[in-house]
Amino acid sequence: MSKKLLLVACVIVLLVSVVSVANAGWLFGKDKVDTSSLKGETKKVGATQKFEAELTEANHYKLIQAVPTPQLDTSQERKNLVRRLETFNNENKISYIYLVSYGKVMTFYTVKGKVSSVNSKLTSGEQIVPGYNGYYSNSNGKVVESPQLDGSYGTNGDAIFFYTTENVYVEWNGNYLLADQPLTLVTPPALYREIK
């Protein structure tokens, strides 16, 4: 019963806020948002979008005044990013990867180093070609795709790659789980590898 009352109260507050925000055109240098041009054949193209944008802006202005953004002294997110980078930016780091397909662990490997994307590049993926009087003309040039270091163009698909502790290259286009401690599997993997 209390959830229904809370929901009704929230709806009432929302309706009151929308009505009051509709009169908050002062934010854009007006005493009130002019809606007279929104009727009949005389309305301007984009007038409703402008009206709704003003409502959204006025409402957001009220909200940031009522609930200001906190000024944090530190960032756990940034600390996590730094820790992750320091953990895996180590060629001798050992971790364990479990390759998953259709909800089943297909196989697992011990990884030495880092798991990387096949689309990681050593050079920029784009370059600026100066304008000329050919297909285009622009004094600032045109941004075009850069060739890869092997002279080819395009992407390498959507996959990851890594090297095992036996120095075997593995590429995988699918879901995976990575941990820096081995996990215990309750069902055997679908694929087995033979070490020679």
N, C-alpha and C positions, 0 to 999 in steps of 0.2 A: 504494500500500500504506500509506503514512504517513497519508493522509487517512482511511482506514478505522480505523486505530489511534486517531487523534485523535477521531473520532466516537465510538468505543467508550469512550474515556476520558471524554469529555464526558457521555455517558449515565450512566456509573457515578457521576461527581461529582454529577450531577443527582439520581439516586436516593438517594445518601447524604445530600444536602442536604434532600430532602423528608422522609426519615425523621427527621433531626435536628430539622427545623423542626416536625414533628408533636409533638415533645416540648418545644417552646418556648412552652408556654402561660404561662410566667412573665411574659410581656409583658403579659398581661391579668389579672395578679394571681392566677394559678393555678400550681400546680406542674406540671400536665400538662393538656392539653386533654382534657376528659371526652367520650369517644365512646360511653359506655354507653347514652346516651339515643338513639343513632342506629339502634337495631335494633327490629324488631317493630312492633307497633301503638302502642307507647308513645312513639314519637319525636315531638318537637314540630315543628310547622310552622316552617320557617326554620332548624332546627338545623343542617342540612348547609351552608346558606349561611353561617351564623355560624362554623361550624367552618372552612370554606374561607377566609372572610375573616380569621380568626385566623392560619391558615397563611400567607396572603399577607402580612399585616402583619408577622408574625414574620420571614419571609424577607426582606422589604423592609428591616426594621430591621437585620438582619445585613448586608445589602448596603450600606446607607448608612454603616455603621460600617467595613466593609472597603474601600469605595470612596467616600469622602465627596465631596460636590459641591464643585467648586473655587470659590474666591472670586476672580472675575475683576477685574482692575484697569481694564479697558476692554471695550467691546462692539463688534465689527465689524458685527454685525447692526444695532445702533442707529445706527452711523455711516452704513451703507448707506441706512437709512430716512431719515435727515436729508439725505443727499446727494440721494436721489431726490426728496424733497419740495422741496429748494432748486432742483433742476434744472428740475422741471416746474411749479413755482408761479411762473411767469413768463409773462405774456401775450404776450411777444415771442419765446418759445422756438420754434424751428423743429425739427420732427421729421418722420419719414417712417413712414407706416403702410401695411402691406400686408394687405389683407383676404382671408382664406383660406376656401374652402369645398370640401369633398371633397378635401382635399389639394392644391388648386390655387389659386394666387394669382388672385383674381377681378379685382382692381384695386388701385391704390395711390394715395396722396395725400400731399401735403406739408401737414403740420399746423402751424398757428400757435396757440400756447397749449398746452392740456392736453387729453388724452383723458379724458372723464368718463363715469360711469355714469348711465343715464337714471333710476336710482333714488336718486341723490344728492338730498338735500333741504336747503332753507335753514332749515327749522324742524323741530322734533321730530316723529317719526312717531307718537308716542303722547301721550296726555294723561290726567290723572286727573280724573274726573267725581265730584263729591261724592255720597255715598250719599243715597238718598231712599226713600220708601215706595212705590215703583213696581214695576218688574221686579226690583229688588234693593234690599237695605238693608244698608248697611255704613258705619260712621262714618268709615272711612278712605277711602271712595270706591272707584271701579272704574277700571281702566286700559282705555281704549278707543282705537281708531285715530283719529288726528287727520286732519281733511280737509287736502288739499293746498291750496296757495295759490290755485288756480283753483276751489276749492270741491268738487272731486271726491275720491273715495276710491279706494283700491287701489294696485297697483304699476303701473309703466310697462313691464312685461315685463323681459326679460333682455337688455339691449343697452348699447352704448356710443355716445357721440356726440362730435363734435369739429367744429371749423371749419377749413377749408382756408386756405391763404395767400391765396386769392382771395375769402375770406369766405363760402364756401359751407358750409351746414350739412349734415353727413353723419351718419346713424345706421346702426349695423350690429349685427345679432344673429348673431354667429358668432365664429369664431377670428380672431385677427389677430396680426401681428408689428409691434412698434414699435421704432424705432431712431432715434438722433439723428444718424446719418450715413446717406446713401442706400446701398441695397444693389443689387447687380447681379443682375438676373433672367436665368436661363438659358432660360426659356420665356416667351413673351409672356403678359400677363394676359388673362383671358377677357372682361373688360368694358373698354370704352374710353369716355371721356367727351369730349364736345365742348365746348371753352371758347368762350363767346360774349362 
